[in-house]
Amino acid sequence: MKYSNAELCAMVDEFREFAAEPSWLEFKTGMKDPVQIAKYISGLSNVAAYAGNTHGYLVWGVNDETHEVETSDFDPDVVKAEKNQPLRLWLKLVLKPQLEFEFYPFEYDGRKGVILEIEAAYRQPVTFRGMGYVRIGSALTELSKEPKIAAAIYRTLGHDWSADIVHGAGIEDLDPAAIAYARELFADRHKGEPCAEESKSWDIETFLNKAKMAIDGKLTRAGVLLLGKAEKAHLVAPAFARITWHLMDKDGNTLDFKHFGLPFIFAARDALAKIRSITLRVMPDDSFIPVDIAQYDAWVLRESLHNCIAHQDYARRSDVVVSEFPDRVVFANAGEFRPGSVEKVIYGNSRPRDYPNQQLVDAMVELKMVDTLGSGIRRMYMTQKKNSMPMPDYDLSDDEVKVTVFGKIFDERYARILLKKTNISLDRAVALDRIQKGGVVDRDLAQLLRREGLVEGRYPRLYPAGKIAEKTNRVEDYLEAKAYDDVFYMQRVLEFICAKGKVTRKQINGLLLRHMSGTMDEKQKLTKIGNLLSLKLKKRLGWIESEGSTSGAYWSLTSKGREVCRKGNPSCKKRCKKL
C-alpha cells in the first residue's frame, strides 16, 4: 500500500487541525451511497485543481463538526453500486475523464476509517454522467451554477498565457543583444549535443522556435518577456513586465529602489547584481582557522528570482519584487505554488504536471535559467546545507509566493554541525534549521534527532545536545538551556520554606526561575512552578500547604513536609527541625 497506517493517521491528524474543512477536504462517517461518492469525487477533484492542490480528500471516520475521530463502518470492498458492480469499477466507468483515486483503510486508536485520495482534475473538469460538481464551503453544487469557477478551472489548467501569440510582433521588436546572449545560453544548456553546434548557424526564426519562444515563427509572450526591447512592454499589456529591487533597512523602510523592464534575460541579471554579499566566518570544530562562508550563494539567488519570473501570474498586473534587507533577501511573485507544499518538492514526492506559464518555463529551461521538473527548489536546499547556511523560508499566504534567502547565521552551532557532519541527510538539516529558528519539529523526528545525539531539551523547545555544544565551544549555552529535574526544585522549595517559615508565590518564583531551562519562555516557567506547588507538593505529596487567597497566599510546610525536609538536610538548624 502507498501509505502505512502510521502515515494515514498522521494525515488524519493534519486534516483535523483545520479550523474548518478546506474546499478540497470532506469529512464523513456513514455515507455509503455510490452516487453521492461519485459526485464528491467530481467536486473534490475539480476544486482541488481550482485551489492548486494535487489531490482532494474524502475521509470516513472523522466528525465534520467536532473533528473527532469516530469509527466508520464504510468499507469500499463491501459497498456495491448499480447492478451489483464493485464500487471501484463502477466509479471508473461513470467518471470522465479517467482519473486516479484510491481508498486507504486506516485504524486510529482502535477506530476504523477510510481515506479516499482523489487526483486533481487535469485540463478539464471531472464529471459524473456528464455533470461536473464543485464544493463551495460545505455544500456540493453543480459546476454549471458556478460559471466563474468553471472558467477559472479551464483557464488555469488548459490555457497557457505565456504561449499566446503576440499578434503584430516580429523579430524587429526583440533586443539584438538579448538574442545573442540567449544563443550563448542555449548552446551552453545543450553542451555536448549536436544542436549546440548547429544552433550557431540557425536563423533567428529557427532559433526562437527551437528555444520555445516562438510557435511556427510567430512570437509568443514568453519570447517578448525574455528578449523584447525595453520600449516594447506594451506588447504584453495589460500585464506588467517589470522586476523591482528594493534596498531595505532592518525596520523595513525603503532606502533605495530600481525598476528593471524588458528584456527579462538582462533584467534578472541586473537586478541580482544589485544584491550585496559579504563574507561570514565560522570557526569549525578542533580548528583555530576560521572558515569563510559567502553570505549568499549566487546560484540560490539566481534560481529564486528566475522561479519568480517563470511562475508569476502576469494577469495580476504586479511586479516581481526583490527586497534586500541587511540580513536576508526576499523574492516575491503573484500567483500560487503549484506543488501545494515545499516539503513535497524538497523530499521528491511531488512534481507539478504543468505550470501556468508552461511555454515560459520551457523557454527558461532551454536557456538554462531554471532547472527542470521543479528540481531547482530541492537543489536550493541542498546548496544551503552544503554551505552551512540557513534554509530558505517559503511563505505561500496572501495569494503570492515569497521565498526568503537568509544572509546571516542564526546559531553558530547549526553551521558547525553542518560543517562537521557533511553527510547529514536533508530532512535532518531542515529539522535543525527549523529548531535554530525557534520552530517546532514533529515529535517522532525530534526523538530521532535525540537518538542521533543532535538535539536535547524538553520537547517542543529543543537545543543542541551536550556533546555537540562542547565541540562547538558553547557549553555555557548548553548549561543555561539544560533543565534540572523536579527533585532538585522540590528540595529547594522545602529548604526555602524551612528557612523562612512561610513564603509567598512571588518569593518562590524568584527562587526557582533562575534555575529553569532557558528553552522555556516565562509563561511556561511560571506554569511549571504552579503545577509543582499545587499539584505535586500540595495535593499529591502533602508536603506543603497554603493559606489565604490565590494571589496572596502564603505557603508553609506540613508535618510530613518537615519530616521530608529533615531527612533531606539533617544538618540544618532552622526552626522547622525543632517543631
CORKA-V961925 format. One record per residue. N is the residue number from 1. OMEGA is omega in radians with two decimals (999 if undefined). Layout:
n: {N N}
omega: {OMEGA OMEGA}
This chain:
n: {1 2 3 4 5 6 7 8 9 10 11 12 13 14 15 16 17 18 19 20 21 22 23 24 25 26 27 28 29 30 31 32 33 34 35 36 37 38 39 40 41 42 43 44 45 46 47 48 49 50 51 52 53 54 55 56 57 58 59 60 61 62 63 64 65 66 67 68 69 70 71 72 73 74 75 76 77 78 79 80 81 82 83 84 85 86 87 88 89 90 91 92 93 94 95 96 97 98 99 100 101 102 103 104 105 106 107 108 109 110 111 112 113 114 115 116 117 118 119 120 121 122 123 124 125 126 127 128 129 130 131 132 133 134 135 136 137 138 139 140 141 142 143 144 145 146 147 148 149 150 151 152 153 154 155 156 157 158 159 160 161 162 163 164 165 166 167 168 169 170 171 172 173 174 175 176 177 178 179 180 181 182 183 184 185 186 187 188 189 190 191 192 193 194 195 196 197 198 199 200 201 202 203 204 205 206 207 208 209 210 211 212 213 214 215 216 217 218 219 220 221 222 223 224 225 226 227 228 229 230 231 232 233 234 235 236 237 238 239 240 241 242 243 244 245 246 247 248 249 250 251 252 253 254 255 256 257 258 259 260 261 262 263 264 265 266 267 268 269 270 271 272 273 274 275 276 277 278 279 280 281 282 283 284 285 286 287 288 289 290 291 292 293 294 295 296 297 298 299 300 301 302 303 304 305 306 307 308 309 310 311 312 313 314 315 316 317 318 319 320 321 322 323 324 325 326 327 328 329 330 331 332 333 334 335 336 337 338 339 340 341 342 343 344 345 346 347 348 349 350 351 352 353 354 355 356 357 358 359 360 361 362 363 364 365 366 367 368 369 370 371 372 373 374 375 376 377 378 379 380 381 382 383 384 385 386 387 388 389 390 391 392 393 394 395 396 397 398 399 400 401 402 403 404 405 406 407 408 409 410 411 412 413 414 415 416 417 418 419 420 421 422 423 424 425 426 427 428 429 430 431 432 433 434 435 436 437 438 439 440 441 442 443 444 445 446 447 448 449 450 451 452 453 454 455 456 457 458 459 460 461 462 463 464 465 466 467 468 469 470 471 472 473 474 475 476 477 478 479 480 481 482 483 484 485 486 487 488 489 490 491 492 493 494 495 496 497 498 499 500 501 502 503 504 505 506 507 508 509 510 511 512 513 514 515 516 517 518 519 520 521 522 523 524 525 526 527 528 529 530 531 532 533 534 535 536 537 538 539 540 541 542 543 544 545 546 547 548 549 550 551 552 553 554 555 556 557 558 559 560 561 562 563 564 565 566 567 568 569 570 571 572 573 574 575 576 577 578 579}
omega: {-3.07 -3.11 3.00 3.12 3.12 3.13 3.11 3.10 3.09 3.10 3.10 3.13 3.12 3.13 -3.09 -3.11 3.11 3.09 3.05 -3.11 3.01 -3.03 -3.07 -3.10 3.12 3.06 3.07 3.06 -3.04 -3.09 -3.13 -3.09 -3.11 3.14 3.11 3.11 3.13 3.12 3.13 3.09 3.09 -3.08 -3.11 3.09 -3.13 -3.08 3.05 3.10 -3.14 -3.13 -3.14 3.10 3.09 -3.10 2.91 -3.05 3.00 -3.01 3.00 3.08 3.07 3.13 -3.04 3.11 -3.09 -3.08 3.04 3.13 3.13 3.12 3.06 3.12 3.10 3.12 -3.09 3.12 -3.12 -3.09 3.11 3.12 -3.11 -3.14 3.06 3.13 3.04 -3.03 -3.08 -3.11 -3.13 -3.13 3.13 -3.13 -3.00 -3.14 3.14 -0.24 -3.13 3.12 -3.14 2.99 -3.11 3.07 3.13 3.08 3.09 3.06 -3.06 -3.12 3.09 3.14 -3.04 3.11 -3.12 3.00 3.03 3.12 -2.99 3.10 3.10 3.11 -3.09 3.07 3.05 -3.11 3.04 -3.09 3.02 -3.09 3.05 -3.12 3.08 3.14 3.09 -3.14 3.10 -3.03 3.11 -3.06 3.07 -3.09 3.14 -3.11 -3.13 3.12 3.13 -3.04 3.14 3.12 3.13 3.14 -3.14 3.12 3.11 -3.09 -3.10 -3.03 -3.02 -3.06 -3.13 -3.12 -3.04 -3.13 3.14 3.08 3.08 -3.04 3.14 -3.14 3.13 -3.10 3.14 3.12 -3.13 -3.14 -3.11 3.14 3.12 3.10 -3.14 -3.14 3.12 3.09 3.13 -3.12 3.12 -3.14 3.12 3.13 -3.08 -3.13 -3.13 3.11 -3.13 -3.06 3.13 3.13 -3.12 -3.05 -3.13 -3.12 3.12 2.98 -3.03 -3.12 3.12 3.13 -3.12 3.08 -3.09 -3.09 3.03 3.12 3.07 3.09 -3.09 3.09 -3.13 -3.08 3.02 3.08 3.11 3.14 3.13 3.14 -3.04 -2.98 -3.04 3.08 -3.08 -3.07 -3.08 -3.13 -3.13 -3.13 3.12 3.11 0.17 3.11 3.03 3.07 -3.03 3.01 3.13 3.07 3.08 2.95 -3.03 2.97 -3.04 -3.13 3.10 3.07 -3.12 3.10 -3.11 3.07 3.08 3.08 3.09 -3.12 -3.13 -0.10 -3.09 3.14 3.05 -3.10 3.13 3.14 -3.08 3.10 3.12 -3.13 3.13 -3.04 3.14 3.11 3.11 3.13 3.07 -3.13 3.12 3.11 -3.12 3.12 2.99 3.14 3.06 -3.11 -3.12 3.07 3.11 3.12 3.09 -3.14 3.12 3.02 -3.05 -3.12 3.14 3.10 -3.10 -3.13 -3.14 -3.13 -3.13 3.05 3.11 3.13 -3.07 -2.99 3.09 3.02 -3.02 3.10 -3.14 3.07 3.10 -3.13 2.79 -2.97 3.05 -3.13 -3.11 3.07 3.12 -3.04 -3.12 3.03 -3.12 3.09 -3.09 3.02 3.09 3.11 -3.08 3.10 -2.96 -3.11 3.12 3.10 -3.13 -3.11 -3.14 -3.12 -3.02 3.09 2.89 -3.11 3.09 3.06 3.09 -3.11 3.08 -3.12 3.12 3.09 -3.02 -3.13 3.12 3.10 -3.13 3.13 -3.12 3.04 -3.14 -3.14 3.08 3.13 3.07 3.07 -3.12 3.01 3.08 -3.08 -3.10 -3.11 3.11 3.14 3.07 3.13 3.14 3.13 3.11 3.09 3.14 -3.12 3.14 3.14 3.12 3.12 3.05 3.04 3.11 3.04 -3.06 -3.12 3.06 3.05 3.03 3.14 3.08 3.05 3.13 3.05 -3.03 3.11 3.09 3.08 -3.13 -3.07 -3.09 3.11 3.10 -3.13 -3.10 3.09 -3.13 3.06 -3.08 -3.08 -3.05 -3.13 -3.14 -3.10 -3.08 -3.11 3.10 3.11 3.11 3.12 3.10 3.10 3.13 3.13 -3.11 3.11 3.10 3.14 -3.10 3.08 3.10 -3.07 3.13 3.12 3.11 3.11 3.10 3.11 3.12 3.14 -3.14 3.06 -3.10 -3.10 3.07 3.08 -3.11 -3.12 0.19 -3.09 -3.04 3.12 -3.13 -3.14 -3.06 -3.07 3.09 3.12 3.12 -3.12 -3.09 3.09 3.12 -3.12 -3.11 3.10 -3.13 -3.11 3.11 -3.10 -3.04 3.14 2.99 3.12 -3.06 3.14 3.12 -3.10 -3.11 3.14 3.11 3.13 -3.13 -3.13 -3.13 3.13 3.11 -3.10 -3.05 -3.05 3.02 -3.03 3.08 3.09 3.14 3.12 3.12 3.09 -3.14 3.12 -2.95 -3.01 -3.08 3.13 -3.03 -3.03 3.08 3.12 3.13 3.06 -3.04 -3.12 3.14 3.12 -3.12 3.09 3.12 3.13 3.12 3.11 3.14 -3.11 -2.98 -3.05 -3.00 -3.05 -3.09 -3.01 -3.04 -3.06 3.14 -3.11 3.14 3.10 -3.12 3.05 -3.11 -3.11 -3.09 -3.07 -3.08 -3.08 3.01 -3.13 3.12 -3.12 2.94 3.10 3.12 3.12 3.12 3.12 3.11 3.14 -3.12 3.14 -3.11 -3.10 -3.03 -3.11 -3.12 -3.11 -3.10 -2.95 3.13 3.14 -3.05 -3.09 999}
